[in-house]
Amino acid sequence: MTEPRDRYDVVVIGGGPVGENAADRVVRGGLSAALVEAELVGGECSYWACTPSKALLRPGAALEAARGVAGAAEAVTGPPDAAAV
């Protein structure tokens, strides 16, 4: 990773798969690029999982989210049912 600069040749907004590719091509072409992303560089596919693994990860994420909400947290009594997932 390089140090932040005041000026870039290209600013890519969105660090999903397309943004990553665009920034990579710009840099490989000899220009400087800044990649701006509000959430996850790589987007959902690269770091939050793609199908079919998304189906395996979502139940755990849903349980974690429910445990963080008063009223819903009390209803969560155990881990996900692995066979059902």
BELDA-V719436 format. One record per residue. N is the residue number from 0. BURIAL is 1 if it has 24 or more other ideal C-beta (glycine too) atoms within 12 Angstrom, else 0. Layout:
<<N & BURIAL> <N & BURIAL>>
This chain:
<<0 & 0> <1 & 0> <2 & 0> <3 & 0> <4 & 0> <5 & 0> <6 & 0> <7 & 0> <8 & 0> <9 & 0> <10 & 0> <11 & 1> <12 & 0> <13 & 0> <14 & 1> <15 & 1> <16 & 0> <17 & 0> <18 & 1> <19 & 1> <20 & 0> <21 & 1> <22 & 1> <23 & 0> <24 & 0> <25 & 0> <26 & 0> <27 & 0> <28 & 0> <29 & 0> <30 & 0> <31 & 0> <32 & 1> <33 & 1> <34 & 1> <35 & 0> <36 & 0> <37 & 0> <38 & 0> <39 & 0> <40 & 0> <41 & 0> <42 & 0> <43 & 0> <44 & 0> <45 & 0> <46 & 0> <47 & 0> <48 & 0> <49 & 0> <50 & 0> <51 & 0> <52 & 0> <53 & 0> <54 & 0> <55 & 0> <56 & 0> <57 & 0> <58 & 0> <59 & 0> <60 & 0> <61 & 0> <62 & 0> <63 & 0> <64 & 0> <65 & 0> <66 & 0> <67 & 0> <68 & 0> <69 & 0> <70 & 0> <71 & 0> <72 & 0> <73 & 0> <74 & 0> <75 & 0> <76 & 0> <77 & 0> <78 & 0> <79 & 0> <80 & 0> <81 & 0> <82 & 0> <83 & 0> <84 & 0>>
